[in-house]
Amino acid sequence: MSSSEFRLERNVDLSPETRAVAETELRETPERVREALERLRELLKETKDLYFGDDDELLTIFLRPCKWYPESALALMRRVAEFKRDNASLLNGLVPEHEKEAFLEHKVVNVMKGRDQLGRRLLIVNVGGSWNPKKVNADQLFRLFYLIHLAAMLEPESQVRGTVVLMDFYNMGWSQTMGLTPSFSKRLLTFIQDAMPLRLKEVHFVKQPKVFDIVWKMFKPLIREKLKNRIFFHGADMSSLHKHLAPTHMPADYGGELPAIDYSGADWYPVIQHVIPHIDNWNTYGFVKKA
C-alpha cells in the first residue's frame, strides 16, 4: 500500500453532514465563530504569560473542543502550556525525525486510512506481543501518540467528528505489561483528559489477556468519570466492538468487512513530515520564556 493513500484533510470545508454535527454538538454558527475568534484573540493579548499563534486555524483547534466558548479555549491553552512545561524533557523540540525508526520499523501505532461510520479518525495502538518495549519504550510510545495528534488536530472533520482509539493487546506478555509504566499511565491520562485539543469520543480495548488486569489497576484510579464512560472492553468478542465501530468500516483484523490491514505507521509517517512547519510552531507555544 503506498503512502499516497494516507492524506491529511487540512484546509478543507466541512461536509454538509459535518456542518450539521458542528452546529448541533458544538454550537457552531458563522456568527458565533466570528465572535469567538475575535474574543479569543483579545484574551490572548491580555494574557501576558502565554504565547500561542492567533491565526484562525490555530484558534479553531482550541475553540471547537470547547464548543466555541473563548474563556474555555484559553483555559485549554493554559493546560496545554502546563503539560508541555511539565513534560519538557520528552516534548521540547520534538519533530518526526526523532521517532522515525519507531514509525518505520515497529508496528506499534497505526492510523486507519479511512474513517469509521461516524466520520471519526481511528488510531490503533498495538501494545500486545508485536510491541517490543526494549526497542520502543513507553516514552517513545507517548511521543508517537503526541506527533499523530499534532497532525490530526489540523483536520476540520476530525475536530468536529472526533477521534477513536483502539488498544489491541493481542499476545500481551509480561514484558509489555512492565513496559506500560506508572509514569506513562499518568502522563497519557493527563494528556488525554486535560491537554489534548481533540474530541476523544471512544477508547476500545480488544484481545486483552488476564495479565491486562495489572495494567488496568494502574490506569483506573487516574480516569475521571467523563472518560470512564467512553472506555469499552471487548476481549475477543468482535461483535461487541461492532456495536460501536461498524464492521463495514473495520478491517478483517477486527472482524470487519474491509481487507486485513497491510499498512503501518511507516506508511503514515510521510503525512506527519508534511506538517513539520505546524509542529515547529507548536513547539514554540506555551508559557512565555522569562528573559
C-alpha atoms as an extended CHARMM CRD file, in Angstrom:
* protein
*
       291  EXT
         1         1  MET       CA              0.0000000000        0.0000000000        0.0000000000  PROA      1               0.0000000000
         2         2  SER       CA              1.5000000000        3.3150000000       -0.9970000000  PROA      2               0.0000000000
         3         3  SER       CA              1.7090000000        6.2130000000        1.4020000000  PROA      3               0.0000000000
         4         4  SER       CA             -0.2470000000        8.2840000000       -1.1300000000  PROA      4               0.0000000000
         5         5  GLU       CA             -3.3910000000        6.6330000000        0.2250000000  PROA      5               0.0000000000
         6         6  PHE       CA             -2.8440000000        8.4550000000        3.5070000000  PROA      6               0.0000000000
         7         7  ARG       CA             -3.9090000000       12.0570000000        3.1810000000  PROA      7               0.0000000000
         8         8  LEU       CA             -4.2530000000       14.7370000000        5.7840000000  PROA      8               0.0000000000
         9         9  GLU       CA             -7.5480000000       16.5390000000        5.1900000000  PROA      9               0.0000000000
        10        10  ARG       CA             -6.3350000000       20.0230000000        6.0600000000  PROA      10              0.0000000000
        11        11  ASN       CA             -7.7900000000       23.2980000000        4.7910000000  PROA      11              0.0000000000
        12        12  VAL       CA            -10.9680000000       21.6550000000        3.5260000000  PROA      12              0.0000000000
        13        13  ASP       CA            -14.5490000000       22.7780000000        4.0540000000  PROA      13              0.0000000000
        14        14  LEU       CA            -16.7100000000       20.7030000000        6.3550000000  PROA      14              0.0000000000
        15        15  SER       CA            -19.1170000000       18.3940000000        4.5910000000  PROA      15              0.0000000000
        16        16  PRO       CA            -22.8110000000       19.3760000000        4.9240000000  PROA      16              0.0000000000
        17        17  GLU       CA            -23.3260000000       16.4580000000        7.3190000000  PROA      17              0.0000000000
        18        18  THR       CA            -20.3840000000       17.5170000000        9.4810000000  PROA      18              0.0000000000
        19        19  ARG       CA            -21.5620000000       21.1360000000        9.4910000000  PROA      19              0.0000000000
        20        20  ALA       CA            -24.8360000000       19.8780000000       10.9450000000  PROA      20              0.0000000000
        21        21  VAL       CA            -22.9430000000       17.9380000000       13.6260000000  PROA      21              0.0000000000
        22        22  ALA       CA            -20.8720000000       21.0220000000       14.4140000000  PROA      22              0.0000000000
        23        23  GLU       CA            -23.9640000000       23.1680000000       14.8690000000  PROA      23              0.0000000000
        24        24  THR       CA            -25.7930000000       20.5770000000       16.9730000000  PROA      24              0.0000000000
        25        25  GLU       CA            -22.9270000000       19.3910000000       19.1830000000  PROA      25              0.0000000000
        26        26  LEU       CA            -20.5510000000       22.3780000000       19.1930000000  PROA      26              0.0000000000
        27        27  ARG       CA            -22.8890000000       25.3850000000       18.8870000000  PROA      27              0.0000000000
        28        28  GLU       CA            -21.0430000000       26.2710000000       15.6720000000  PROA      28              0.0000000000
        29        29  THR       CA            -22.6480000000       29.0200000000       13.5720000000  PROA      29              0.0000000000
        30        30  PRO       CA            -20.9210000000       31.6140000000       11.3550000000  PROA      30              0.0000000000
        31        31  GLU       CA            -21.7700000000       34.4360000000       13.7370000000  PROA      31              0.0000000000
        32        32  ARG       CA            -20.5960000000       32.5570000000       16.8270000000  PROA      32              0.0000000000
        33        33  VAL       CA            -17.3730000000       31.5570000000       15.0550000000  PROA      33              0.0000000000
        34        34  ARG       CA            -16.5770000000       35.1810000000       14.2010000000  PROA      34              0.0000000000
        35        35  GLU       CA            -17.3300000000       36.3890000000       17.7150000000  PROA      35              0.0000000000
        36        36  ALA       CA            -15.3570000000       33.6010000000       19.3990000000  PROA      36              0.0000000000
        37        37  LEU       CA            -12.2800000000       34.0720000000       17.2000000000  PROA      37              0.0000000000
        38        38  GLU       CA            -12.2750000000       37.8080000000       17.9120000000  PROA      38              0.0000000000
        39        39  ARG       CA            -12.7480000000       37.3460000000       21.6560000000  PROA      39              0.0000000000
        40        40  LEU       CA            -10.0550000000       34.6520000000       21.9680000000  PROA      40              0.0000000000
        41        41  ARG       CA             -7.5850000000       36.9230000000       20.1980000000  PROA      41              0.0000000000
        42        42  GLU       CA             -8.3990000000       39.6460000000       22.7170000000  PROA      42              0.0000000000
        43        43  LEU       CA             -7.9650000000       37.2420000000       25.6280000000  PROA      43              0.0000000000
        44        44  LEU       CA             -4.5770000000       36.1000000000       24.3070000000  PROA      44              0.0000000000
        45        45  LYS       CA             -3.3850000000       39.7040000000       24.0300000000  PROA      45              0.0000000000
        46        46  GLU       CA             -4.4560000000       40.3130000000       27.6190000000  PROA      46              0.0000000000
        47        47  THR       CA             -2.7830000000       37.1090000000       28.8830000000  PROA      47              0.0000000000
        48        48  LYS       CA              0.8770000000       38.0560000000       29.2030000000  PROA      48              0.0000000000
        49        49  ASP       CA              2.2880000000       34.7180000000       30.3620000000  PROA      49              0.0000000000
        50        50  LEU       CA              1.0230000000       32.6360000000       27.4150000000  PROA      50              0.0000000000
        51        51  TYR       CA              2.2780000000       32.5770000000       23.8500000000  PROA      51              0.0000000000
        52        52  PHE       CA              0.2270000000       30.9800000000       21.0680000000  PROA      52              0.0000000000
        53        53  GLY       CA             -0.3400000000       31.9040000000       17.4490000000  PROA      53              0.0000000000
        54        54  ASP       CA             -3.5520000000       33.7600000000       16.6920000000  PROA      54              0.0000000000
        55        55  ASP       CA             -4.4110000000       32.6700000000       13.1560000000  PROA      55              0.0000000000
        56        56  ASP       CA             -7.8980000000       31.3060000000       12.5290000000  PROA      56              0.0000000000
        57        57  GLU       CA             -6.7060000000       27.7230000000       12.0170000000  PROA      57              0.0000000000
        58        58  LEU       CA             -4.9230000000       27.5160000000       15.3590000000  PROA      58              0.0000000000
        59        59  LEU       CA             -7.6290000000       29.2740000000       17.3610000000  PROA      59              0.0000000000
        60        60  THR       CA            -10.2660000000       26.9870000000       15.8410000000  PROA      60              0.0000000000
        61        61  ILE       CA             -8.2800000000       23.9600000000       17.0450000000  PROA      61              0.0000000000
        62        62  PHE       CA             -8.8660000000       25.1560000000       20.6110000000  PROA      62              0.0000000000
        63        63  LEU       CA            -12.3500000000       26.5880000000       20.1910000000  PROA      63              0.0000000000
        64        64  ARG       CA            -14.0560000000       23.5570000000       18.6460000000  PROA      64              0.0000000000
        65        65  PRO       CA            -13.4690000000       21.1160000000       21.5350000000  PROA      65              0.0000000000
        66        66  CYS       CA            -14.6030000000       23.9200000000       23.8690000000  PROA      66              0.0000000000
        67        67  LYS       CA            -17.8380000000       24.4700000000       21.9170000000  PROA      67              0.0000000000
        68        68  TRP       CA            -16.7530000000       27.9640000000       20.8790000000  PROA      68              0.0000000000
        69        69  TYR       CA            -16.5040000000       29.3380000000       24.4220000000  PROA      69              0.0000000000
        70        70  PRO       CA            -13.4130000000       31.6150000000       24.2560000000  PROA      70              0.0000000000
        71        71  GLU       CA            -12.7150000000       31.5230000000       28.0030000000  PROA      71              0.0000000000
        72        72  SER       CA            -12.7580000000       27.7170000000       27.9590000000  PROA      72              0.0000000000
        73        73  ALA       CA            -10.4400000000       27.6740000000       24.9360000000  PROA      73              0.0000000000
        74        74  LEU       CA             -7.9840000000       29.9320000000       26.7720000000  PROA      74              0.0000000000
        75        75  ALA       CA             -8.1230000000       27.5980000000       29.7840000000  PROA      75              0.0000000000
        76        76  LEU       CA             -7.3250000000       24.6790000000       27.4490000000  PROA      76              0.0000000000
        77        77  MET       CA             -4.3590000000       26.6260000000       26.0700000000  PROA      77              0.0000000000
        78        78  ARG       CA             -3.1140000000       27.1030000000       29.6250000000  PROA      78              0.0000000000
        79        79  ARG       CA             -3.4340000000       23.3570000000       30.3270000000  PROA      79              0.0000000000
        80        80  VAL       CA             -1.5200000000       22.6060000000       27.1290000000  PROA      80              0.0000000000
        81        81  ALA       CA              1.2070000000       25.0170000000       28.2540000000  PROA      81              0.0000000000
        82        82  GLU       CA              1.3340000000       23.3520000000       31.6740000000  PROA      82              0.0000000000
        83        83  PHE       CA              1.5660000000       19.8990000000       30.1270000000  PROA      83              0.0000000000
        84        84  LYS       CA              4.3540000000       20.9770000000       27.7850000000  PROA      84              0.0000000000
        85        85  ARG       CA              6.2310000000       22.5520000000       30.7180000000  PROA      85              0.0000000000
        86        86  ASP       CA              5.8000000000       19.5020000000       32.9490000000  PROA      86              0.0000000000
        87        87  ASN       CA              6.9380000000       17.1350000000       30.1790000000  PROA      87              0.0000000000
        88        88  ALA       CA              9.6100000000       19.3070000000       28.6310000000  PROA      88              0.0000000000
        89        89  SER       CA             12.2290000000       16.5640000000       28.7560000000  PROA      89              0.0000000000
        90        90  LEU       CA             10.0890000000       14.4770000000       26.3910000000  PROA      90              0.0000000000
        91        91  LEU       CA              8.4970000000       17.1310000000       24.2140000000  PROA      91              0.0000000000
        92        92  ASN       CA             10.8700000000       20.0750000000       23.8110000000  PROA      92              0.0000000000
        93        93  GLY       CA             11.8000000000       20.3930000000       20.1390000000  PROA      93              0.0000000000
        94        94  LEU       CA             10.1110000000       17.1030000000       19.2380000000  PROA      94              0.0000000000
        95        95  VAL       CA              9.9600000000       16.5010000000       15.4720000000  PROA      95              0.0000000000
        96        96  PRO       CA              9.0240000000       13.3820000000       13.4520000000  PROA      96              0.0000000000
        97        97  GLU       CA             12.6650000000       12.6730000000       12.6310000000  PROA      97              0.0000000000
        98        98  HSD       CA             13.3230000000       11.8960000000       16.3140000000  PROA      98              0.0000000000
        99        99  GLU       CA             10.9570000000        8.9120000000       16.1810000000  PROA      99              0.0000000000
       100       100  LYS       CA             11.4690000000        7.9270000000       12.5490000000  PROA      100             0.0000000000
       101       101  GLU       CA             12.7760000000        4.4610000000       13.4170000000  PROA      101             0.0000000000
       102       102  ALA       CA              9.7920000000        3.7610000000       15.7030000000  PROA      102             0.0000000000
       103       103  PHE       CA              7.3980000000        4.7630000000       12.9230000000  PROA      103             0.0000000000
       104       104  LEU       CA              9.1860000000        2.9080000000       10.1210000000  PROA      104             0.0000000000
       105       105  GLU       CA             10.3610000000       -0.2970000000       11.7690000000  PROA      105             0.0000000000
       106       106  HSD       CA              7.9130000000       -1.0510000000       14.5720000000  PROA      106             0.0000000000
       107       107  LYS       CA              4.1940000000       -1.6280000000       14.1200000000  PROA      107             0.0000000000
       108       108  VAL       CA              3.1200000000       -0.0970000000       17.3920000000  PROA      108             0.0000000000
       109       109  VAL       CA              0.8350000000        2.7090000000       16.2560000000  PROA      109             0.0000000000
       110       110  ASN       CA             -1.2960000000        2.8030000000       13.1380000000  PROA      110             0.0000000000
       111       111  VAL       CA             -3.8670000000        5.2070000000       11.7570000000  PROA      111             0.0000000000
       112       112  MET       CA             -6.7440000000        3.7350000000        9.7990000000  PROA      112             0.0000000000
       113       113  LYS       CA             -6.5860000000        5.0790000000        6.2540000000  PROA      113             0.0000000000
       114       114  GLY       CA            -10.3530000000        5.6150000000        6.2650000000  PROA      114             0.0000000000
       115       115  ARG       CA            -12.7570000000        6.9270000000        8.8850000000  PROA      115             0.0000000000
       116       116  ASP       CA            -15.3540000000        4.9900000000       10.8510000000  PROA      116             0.0000000000
       117       117  GLN       CA            -19.0910000000        5.0870000000       10.1370000000  PROA      117             0.0000000000
       118       118  LEU       CA            -19.4080000000        8.3430000000       12.0860000000  PROA      118             0.0000000000
       119       119  GLY       CA            -16.5560000000       10.0500000000       10.2490000000  PROA      119             0.0000000000
       120       120  ARG       CA            -14.0940000000        9.7320000000       13.1250000000  PROA      120             0.0000000000
       121       121  ARG       CA            -10.3600000000        9.1260000000       12.8460000000  PROA      121             0.0000000000
       122       122  LEU       CA             -9.3060000000        5.7680000000       14.2910000000  PROA      122             0.0000000000
       123       123  LEU       CA             -5.9120000000        5.2500000000       15.9360000000  PROA      123             0.0000000000
       124       124  ILE       CA             -4.8610000000        1.6460000000       16.5270000000  PROA      124             0.0000000000
       125       125  VAL       CA             -2.2600000000        1.0160000000       19.2320000000  PROA      125             0.0000000000
       126       126  ASN       CA             -0.6170000000       -2.4160000000       19.2940000000  PROA      126             0.0000000000
       127       127  VAL       CA              0.7020000000       -2.9960000000       22.8000000000  PROA      127             0.0000000000
       128       128  GLY       CA              0.4930000000       -6.7910000000       22.6870000000  PROA      128             0.0000000000
       129       129  GLY       CA              3.1110000000       -9.2510000000       21.5280000000  PROA      129             0.0000000000
       130       130  SER       CA              4.0510000000       -7.2000000000       18.4600000000  PROA      130             0.0000000000
       131       131  TRP       CA              5.3560000000       -4.4100000000       20.7180000000  PROA      131             0.0000000000
       132       132  ASN       CA              8.9350000000       -4.7500000000       21.9310000000  PROA      132             0.0000000000
       133       133  PRO       CA              9.3760000000       -2.2820000000       24.8310000000  PROA      133             0.0000000000
       134       134  LYS       CA             13.1620000000       -2.6790000000       24.5620000000  PROA      134             0.0000000000
       135       135  LYS       CA             13.0260000000       -1.2650000000       21.0260000000  PROA      135             0.0000000000
       136       136  VAL       CA             10.2340000000        1.2880000000       21.5670000000  PROA      136             0.0000000000
       137       137  ASN       CA              9.9450000000        2.2700000000       25.2100000000  PROA      137             0.0000000000
       138       138  ALA       CA              6.9650000000        3.9150000000       26.8980000000  PROA      138             0.0000000000
       139       139  ASP       CA              8.3950000000        7.4180000000       26.4490000000  PROA      139             0.0000000000
       140       140  GLN       CA              8.7610000000        6.8290000000       22.7240000000  PROA      140             0.0000000000
       141       141  LEU       CA              5.2720000000        5.3600000000       22.5820000000  PROA      141             0.0000000000
       142       142  PHE       CA              3.9160000000        8.5560000000       24.0600000000  PROA      142             0.0000000000
       143       143  ARG       CA              5.8630000000       10.7040000000       21.6160000000  PROA      143             0.0000000000
       144       144  LEU       CA              4.3400000000        8.7320000000       18.7280000000  PROA      144             0.0000000000
       145       145  PHE       CA              0.8340000000        9.4720000000       20.0950000000  PROA      145             0.0000000000
       146       146  TYR       CA              1.7750000000       13.1090000000       20.5110000000  PROA      146             0.0000000000
       147       147  LEU       CA              3.0680000000       13.5450000000       16.9640000000  PROA      147             0.0000000000
       148       148  ILE       CA             -0.0020000000       11.8620000000       15.4890000000  PROA      148             0.0000000000
       149       149  HSD       CA             -2.3190000000       14.1200000000       17.4780000000  PROA      149             0.0000000000
       150       150  LEU       CA             -0.4340000000       17.1770000000       16.2000000000  PROA      150             0.0000000000
       151       151  ALA       CA             -1.3040000000       16.1230000000       12.6600000000  PROA      151             0.0000000000
       152       152  ALA       CA             -4.8880000000       15.0310000000       13.3630000000  PROA      152             0.0000000000
       153       153  MET       CA             -5.7650000000       18.3220000000       15.0560000000  PROA      153             0.0000000000
       154       154  LEU       CA             -5.3180000000       20.0620000000       11.6850000000  PROA      154             0.0000000000
       155       155  GLU       CA             -8.2320000000       18.2000000000       10.1060000000  PROA      155             0.0000000000
       156       156  PRO       CA            -11.5290000000       20.1240000000       10.3460000000  PROA      156             0.0000000000
       157       157  GLU       CA            -13.5360000000       16.8930000000       10.0110000000  PROA      157             0.0000000000
       158       158  SER       CA            -11.5780000000       15.3410000000       12.9030000000  PROA      158             0.0000000000
       159       159  GLN       CA            -12.0150000000       18.4790000000       15.0140000000  PROA      159             0.0000000000
       160       160  VAL       CA            -15.7860000000       18.1060000000       14.7210000000  PROA      160             0.0000000000
       161       161  ARG       CA            -16.2930000000       14.3700000000       14.4470000000  PROA      161             0.0000000000
       162       162  GLY       CA            -13.6230000000       13.4480000000       16.9470000000  PROA      162             0.0000000000
       163       163  THR       CA            -11.2430000000       10.5290000000       17.2600000000  PROA      163             0.0000000000
       164       164  VAL       CA            -11.4210000000        6.9320000000       18.4670000000  PROA      164             0.0000000000
       165       165  VAL       CA             -8.5880000000        4.8570000000       19.9330000000  PROA      165             0.0000000000
       166       166  LEU       CA             -8.4500000000        1.0710000000       19.6760000000  PROA      166             0.0000000000
       167       167  MET       CA             -5.9600000000       -0.5940000000       22.0300000000  PROA      167             0.0000000000
       168       168  ASP       CA             -5.0100000000       -4.0600000000       20.7770000000  PROA      168             0.0000000000
       169       169  PHE       CA             -3.4810000000       -6.2820000000       23.4720000000  PROA      169             0.0000000000
       170       170  TYR       CA             -3.1960000000       -9.4910000000       21.4190000000  PROA      170             0.0000000000
       171       171  ASN       CA             -0.4750000000      -11.7720000000       22.8420000000  PROA      171             0.0000000000
       172       172  MET       CA              0.3770000000       -9.2880000000       25.5620000000  PROA      172             0.0000000000
       173       173  GLY       CA              3.0020000000      -10.7310000000       27.8720000000  PROA      173             0.0000000000
       174       174  TRP       CA              4.9560000000       -9.7500000000       30.9570000000  PROA      174             0.0000000000
       175       175  SER       CA              7.4440000000       -7.5300000000       29.0910000000  PROA      175             0.0000000000
       176       176  GLN       CA              4.6090000000       -5.4200000000       27.6170000000  PROA      176             0.0000000000
       177       177  THR       CA              2.8580000000       -5.2620000000       30.9960000000  PROA      177             0.0000000000
       178       178  MET       CA              6.0260000000       -3.9640000000       32.6410000000  PROA      178             0.0000000000
       179       179  GLY       CA              6.6040000000       -1.6250000000       29.6910000000  PROA      179             0.0000000000
       180       180  LEU       CA              3.4310000000        0.3230000000       30.4710000000  PROA      180             0.0000000000
       181       181  THR       CA              4.9250000000        2.1080000000       33.4520000000  PROA      181             0.0000000000
       182       182  PRO       CA              3.0240000000        4.1350000000       36.0860000000  PROA      182             0.0000000000
       183       183  SER       CA              4.6580000000        7.3400000000       34.8200000000  PROA      183             0.0000000000
       184       184  PHE       CA              3.4660000000        6.5620000000       31.2780000000  PROA      184             0.0000000000
       185       185  SER       CA             -0.0470000000        5.8840000000       32.5440000000  PROA      185             0.0000000000
       186       186  LYS       CA             -0.1890000000        9.1640000000       34.4380000000  PROA      186             0.0000000000
       187       187  ARG       CA              1.2780000000       11.1700000000       31.5680000000  PROA      187             0.0000000000
       188       188  LEU       CA             -1.0430000000        9.6430000000       28.9610000000  PROA      188             0.0000000000
       189       189  LEU       CA             -4.1880000000       10.1800000000       31.0130000000  PROA      189             0.0000000000
       190       190  THR       CA             -3.2300000000       13.7400000000       31.9650000000  PROA      190             0.0000000000
       191       191  PHE       CA             -2.6940000000       14.4570000000       28.2940000000  PROA      191             0.0000000000
       192       192  ILE       CA             -5.9780000000       12.8900000000       27.1580000000  PROA      192             0.0000000000
       193       193  GLN       CA             -8.1130000000       14.4020000000       29.8930000000  PROA      193             0.0000000000
       194       194  ASP       CA             -6.5570000000       17.8450000000       30.2420000000  PROA      194             0.0000000000
       195       195  ALA       CA             -4.2570000000       18.8440000000       27.4060000000  PROA      195             0.0000000000
       196       196  MET       CA             -5.4030000000       17.3250000000       24.1180000000  PROA      196             0.0000000000
       197       197  PRO       CA             -7.3480000000       19.7350000000       21.8820000000  PROA      197             0.0000000000
       198       198  LEU       CA             -9.2090000000       16.9510000000       20.1300000000  PROA      198             0.0000000000
       199       199  ARG       CA            -12.5350000000       15.2900000000       20.9020000000  PROA      199             0.0000000000
       200       200  LEU       CA            -11.7580000000       11.7540000000       22.0720000000  PROA      200             0.0000000000
       201       201  LYS       CA            -15.0710000000       10.0010000000       21.6120000000  PROA      201             0.0000000000
       202       202  GLU       CA            -14.3020000000        6.3750000000       22.4980000000  PROA      202             0.0000000000
       203       203  VAL       CA            -11.4900000000        4.0710000000       23.6400000000  PROA      203             0.0000000000
       204       204  HSD       CA            -11.8170000000        0.3550000000       22.8830000000  PROA      204             0.0000000000
       205       205  PHE       CA             -9.7580000000       -2.4140000000       24.4890000000  PROA      205             0.0000000000
       206       206  VAL       CA             -9.6230000000       -5.6270000000       22.4520000000  PROA      206             0.0000000000
       207       207  LYS       CA             -7.9490000000       -9.0300000000       22.7810000000  PROA      207             0.0000000000
       208       208  GLN       CA             -6.7530000000       -8.2440000000       26.2950000000  PROA      208             0.0000000000
       209       209  PRO       CA             -5.3960000000      -11.2570000000       28.2670000000  PROA      209             0.0000000000
       210       210  LYS       CA             -5.6260000000      -11.8590000000       32.0060000000  PROA      210             0.0000000000
       211       211  VAL       CA             -2.3340000000      -10.0540000000       32.6330000000  PROA      211             0.0000000000
       212       212  PHE       CA             -4.0550000000       -6.8790000000       31.3900000000  PROA      212             0.0000000000
       213       213  ASP       CA             -5.7410000000       -6.6260000000       34.8000000000  PROA      213             0.0000000000
       214       214  ILE       CA             -2.4060000000       -5.4430000000       36.2420000000  PROA      214             0.0000000000
       215       215  VAL       CA             -2.2890000000       -2.5780000000       33.7380000000  PROA      215             0.0000000000
       216       216  TRP       CA             -5.9300000000       -1.6450000000       34.3040000000  PROA      216             0.0000000000
       217       217  LYS       CA             -5.4600000000       -1.4040000000       38.0780000000  PROA      217             0.0000000000
       218       218  MET       CA             -2.7470000000        1.1500000000       37.3820000000  PROA      218             0.0000000000
       219       219  PHE       CA             -4.8690000000        3.2010000000       34.9650000000  PROA      219             0.0000000000
       220       220  LYS       CA             -8.2650000000        3.0430000000       36.6480000000  PROA      220             0.0000000000
       221       221  PRO       CA             -7.6940000000        5.4030000000       39.6350000000  PROA      221             0.0000000000
       222       222  LEU       CA             -6.4990000000        8.1370000000       37.2550000000  PROA      222             0.0000000000
       223       223  ILE       CA             -9.5530000000        8.0650000000       34.9910000000  PROA      223             0.0000000000
       224       224  ARG       CA            -12.2590000000       10.6390000000       35.5510000000  PROA      224             0.0000000000
       225       225  GLU       CA            -15.9380000000        9.9270000000       35.0270000000  PROA      225             0.0000000000
       226       226  LYS       CA            -16.2330000000       11.5430000000       31.5870000000  PROA      226             0.0000000000
       227       227  LEU       CA            -13.5000000000        9.3490000000       30.1070000000  PROA      227             0.0000000000
       228       228  LYS       CA            -14.5780000000        6.2830000000       32.0880000000  PROA      228             0.0000000000
       229       229  ASN       CA            -17.9340000000        6.4040000000       30.3030000000  PROA      229             0.0000000000
       230       230  ARG       CA            -16.1590000000        6.3030000000       26.9420000000  PROA      230             0.0000000000
       231       231  ILE       CA            -13.9940000000        3.2270000000       27.5990000000  PROA      231             0.0000000000
       232       232  PHE       CA            -15.2370000000       -0.1660000000       26.4190000000  PROA      232             0.0000000000
       233       233  PHE       CA            -13.8180000000       -3.6630000000       26.9620000000  PROA      233             0.0000000000
       234       234  HSD       CA            -14.3820000000       -6.3330000000       24.3270000000  PROA      234             0.0000000000
       235       235  GLY       CA            -11.7750000000       -9.0540000000       24.7390000000  PROA      235             0.0000000000
       236       236  ALA       CA            -12.0730000000      -11.4080000000       21.7590000000  PROA      236             0.0000000000
       237       237  ASP       CA            -15.7440000000      -10.5320000000       21.1540000000  PROA      237             0.0000000000
       238       238  MET       CA            -15.6910000000       -8.5500000000       17.9260000000  PROA      238             0.0000000000
       239       239  SER       CA            -19.4920000000       -8.4230000000       17.8180000000  PROA      239             0.0000000000
       240       240  SER       CA            -19.2610000000       -6.3160000000       20.9730000000  PROA      240             0.0000000000
       241       241  LEU       CA            -16.8020000000       -3.9840000000       19.2240000000  PROA      241             0.0000000000
       242       242  HSD       CA            -19.1200000000       -3.7510000000       16.2170000000  PROA      242             0.0000000000
       243       243  LYS       CA            -21.8310000000       -2.1890000000       18.3610000000  PROA      243             0.0000000000
       244       244  HSD       CA            -19.6080000000        0.8980000000       18.3270000000  PROA      244             0.0000000000
       245       245  LEU       CA            -17.4820000000        0.5290000000       15.1980000000  PROA      245             0.0000000000
       246       246  ALA       CA            -19.4660000000       -0.7840000000       12.2230000000  PROA      246             0.0000000000
       247       247  PRO       CA            -17.9210000000       -3.8550000000       10.5460000000  PROA      247             0.0000000000
       248       248  THR       CA            -18.4360000000       -2.1350000000        7.1720000000  PROA      248             0.0000000000
       249       249  HSD       CA            -15.7210000000        0.3120000000        8.2030000000  PROA      249             0.0000000000
       250       250  MET       CA            -13.4110000000       -2.0760000000       10.0500000000  PROA      250             0.0000000000
       251       251  PRO       CA            -10.6290000000       -4.3350000000        8.7260000000  PROA      251             0.0000000000
       252       252  ALA       CA            -10.7820000000       -8.1170000000        8.8600000000  PROA      252             0.0000000000
       253       253  ASP       CA             -8.2860000000       -7.9780000000       11.7770000000  PROA      253             0.0000000000
       254       254  TYR       CA            -11.2380000000       -6.9340000000       13.9420000000  PROA      254             0.0000000000
       255       255  GLY       CA            -13.9820000000       -8.9760000000       12.3060000000  PROA      255             0.0000000000
       256       256  GLY       CA            -14.7380000000       -6.2690000000        9.7740000000  PROA      256             0.0000000000
       257       257  GLU       CA            -15.6240000000       -6.3750000000        6.1020000000  PROA      257             0.0000000000
       258       258  LEU       CA            -12.5980000000       -4.3930000000        4.8990000000  PROA      258             0.0000000000
       259       259  PRO       CA             -9.3750000000       -6.1810000000        3.8680000000  PROA      259             0.0000000000
       260       260  ALA       CA             -6.8950000000       -7.0320000000        6.5860000000  PROA      260             0.0000000000
       261       261  ILE       CA             -4.5110000000       -4.2120000000        7.4400000000  PROA      261             0.0000000000
       262       262  ASP       CA             -1.4650000000       -4.2220000000        5.1760000000  PROA      262             0.0000000000
       263       263  TYR       CA             -0.0990000000       -0.8350000000        6.1540000000  PROA      263             0.0000000000
       264       264  SER       CA              1.5900000000        0.5730000000        9.2420000000  PROA      264             0.0000000000
       265       265  GLY       CA              2.8670000000        3.7350000000       10.8370000000  PROA      265             0.0000000000
       266       266  ALA       CA              5.6190000000        3.6460000000        8.2070000000  PROA      266             0.0000000000
       267       267  ASP       CA              3.0270000000        4.4470000000        5.5350000000  PROA      267             0.0000000000
       268       268  TRP       CA              1.5930000000        7.2710000000        7.6130000000  PROA      268             0.0000000000
       269       269  TYR       CA              4.9740000000        8.7950000000        8.5050000000  PROA      269             0.0000000000
       270       270  PRO       CA              5.1630000000       10.9940000000        5.3440000000  PROA      270             0.0000000000
       271       271  VAL       CA              1.8750000000       12.6300000000        6.3470000000  PROA      271             0.0000000000
       272       272  ILE       CA              3.4400000000       13.8330000000        9.5960000000  PROA      272             0.0000000000
       273       273  GLN       CA              6.5210000000       15.0560000000        7.7500000000  PROA      273             0.0000000000
       274       274  HSD       CA              4.2930000000       17.2620000000        5.6020000000  PROA      274             0.0000000000
       275       275  VAL       CA              3.1690000000       19.2490000000        8.6560000000  PROA      275             0.0000000000
       276       276  ILE       CA              6.6250000000       19.9460000000       10.1140000000  PROA      276             0.0000000000
       277       277  PRO       CA              6.0600000000       23.7480000000        9.9020000000  PROA      277             0.0000000000
       278       278  HSD       CA              2.9820000000       23.3160000000       12.1280000000  PROA      278             0.0000000000
       279       279  ILE       CA              4.9490000000       21.0890000000       14.5390000000  PROA      279             0.0000000000
       280       280  ASP       CA              7.8050000000       23.6220000000       14.6460000000  PROA      280             0.0000000000
       281       281  ASN       CA              5.3050000000       26.3710000000       15.5050000000  PROA      281             0.0000000000
       282       282  TRP       CA              3.6330000000       24.1810000000       18.1290000000  PROA      282             0.0000000000
       283       283  ASN       CA              6.9920000000       23.6610000000       19.7960000000  PROA      283             0.0000000000
       284       284  THR       CA              7.2010000000       27.4350000000       20.4150000000  PROA      284             0.0000000000
       285       285  TYR       CA              3.7670000000       27.6830000000       22.0720000000  PROA      285             0.0000000000
       286       286  GLY       CA              3.1980000000       27.6220000000       25.8120000000  PROA      286             0.0000000000
       287       287  PHE       CA              4.3840000000       29.8010000000       28.6350000000  PROA      287             0.0000000000
       288       288  VAL       CA              6.3740000000       32.8930000000       27.6970000000  PROA      288             0.0000000000
       289       289  LYS       CA             10.0140000000       32.2360000000       28.4100000000  PROA      289             0.0000000000
       290       290  LYS       CA             11.4530000000       34.5690000000       31.0220000000  PROA      290             0.0000000000
       291       291  ALA       CA             14.3270000000       36.7190000000       29.8560000000  PROA      291             0.0000000000
